[in-house]
């Protein structure tokens, strides 16, 4: 059985480190997956932070 990930209802976008904690992966893996799978590519904030949406 897998653990269920519960996302906060009031949050539409998540920073890289938040997604990594939720998915239990290292940041470099998520950045790499974004280059291989366009649907996982993050938006960039005005300060250059990666933002992932639901």
N, C-alpha and C positions, 0 to 999 in steps of 0.2 A: 504494500500500500504506500502511496506517496503522500507527503505532507501537502496540505493545501495552503496556498499563499493568499493572504487576505490583504487587499490594497485599501488604503484609506479612501472613503467615499468622497471626501471633500478635496482630494488632490488629483488634478488632471495630468500634471507633468512631474517627472521625477529626475533627480540628478543622477549622474553616473554611479556615485557611491551608494545611493539608495537602491538603485536597481540591482547592483552587485550584491548587496546584503539580502535583498528579497530572493534573488535567484541563486545565491550561494556560489558565485563565480568571481574570479579576479577581474579587475578593470581591463587589463590587457586583452582578456578573452572577449569581453563585450565589444571593445573597440575593433578587434579583428573580425568578429562576426558581423559587425556593421559594414565592413568592407566586402565581405563575401555574400551577404544577404541584404539587399537594399531595403527590405521591409524592417530591418533592425537598425538602420542608420538613424542616428540621433539628429535633432535640430541643434543649432548652436544659439546660446543666449548672447546678449550684447557684450558680455565679458568673455565669451568663448567657451563657456561651460556646456557640456553635452546635456541635452534635455530629452528625455524619453516620454512619450505620451502613451496613454492606455491603448 
